[in-house]
Amino acid sequence: MSFEPPIDQIKGKIREVAIGQNAKIGGETTFPFHLWEGDMPNPPMIAMEVYDEPQPGWPEAVRKVYEDVMGDPVAWAKKCQDEFGADAIVLQLRSVDPNGTDASAEAAAATVKQVNDAISVPLIVLGTGSPEKDTEVLKKVAETMPDDLIPIGPVDDSNHRQIGAAAMGYKKPVIAFTSMDVNLAKQLNVLLTQLGVPEDKIIIDPTTGALGYGLDYCYSIMERDRLAALAQNDSKMQMPIFNNLAPETWKAKEAKVSEEEEPTFGDVETRGVLWEAITATSLLLCGSDVLVMRHPQAVKLVRTAIDGLQAQAKEKVAS
């Protein structure tokens, strides 16, 4: 007896958000990979992260992959694009952290422009999570590249007016960040749209946890986000989801603790790659549109998972 998948009547649709020169994210009319119920016109995007200053504290498994380009964000971005096949680049502006290097907004914007000019895939720009400094930096980034569809973030309830106004003026998508709470995510989207930010310029960052307890909580929040958007047709939740998973994955003890400290954990590099790949694949299944990743081997595994999930879903549709 053949399996007949149940058909849900989906009411809502995730908005498409244009980024880069000709890329789009979102647009789903169904839950992840349920192609017998609706469409996923834009496959989930794998974005690889680049930092604007070296990251000597990274685990050896990933530091050795980028040691030849860590001092040059342009070369780093091109390596991710040309060698590792990144769908997009996420430039993490760690140098502007007021508790670190505290680089100027002008210096950060100049780096963003250099990276953007050097690549052909979409660029996404993230600050450090310091609301005041991010406001200054992201406004300067938007002003420096007024004609480019570069998503900027994180935008939260404390700086949404300032960054939202700059994003509107220069037609930039914004990444709306809230801390693992469906109601807060909706509230921030409402605040942004009331300000005047178009709904097709908003991307949801629900906060991402790595494999383990953090992922368990993140997964359930994202499921509720998608249920509100698709099953309940809540227009204020019908935005693509962005998951900045690489930093969370590689700071987890299980991904980096040495074999000497935990001999039962197995090979540290294999473990770290799998920790990132399993986290990313889990996020795919609860509705992620953009996965921010770090290790190229993990990227390969997740791309294989995306291709396999799409192929299986299309096979069900055909049968």
Secondary structure, DSSP 8 states (H G I E B T S, - for coil): ---------------EEEETTTEEEE--SSSTT-TTTS--SS--EEEEEEESS--TTS-HHHHHHHTTTTT-HHHHHHHHHHTT--SEEEEE-GGG-TTTT---HHHHHHHHHHHHHH-SS-EEEE--S-HHHHHHHHHHHHHHSTTS---EEEE-TTTHHHHHHHHHHTT--EEEE-SS-HHHHHHHHHHHHHHT--GGGEEEE-----TTHHHHHHHHHHHHHHIIIIIS--GGG-S-BEE-HHHHHHTSHHHH--TTT-GGG--HHHHHHHHHHHHHHHHHHTT-SEEEE--HHHHHHHHHHHHHHHHHHHHHHH-
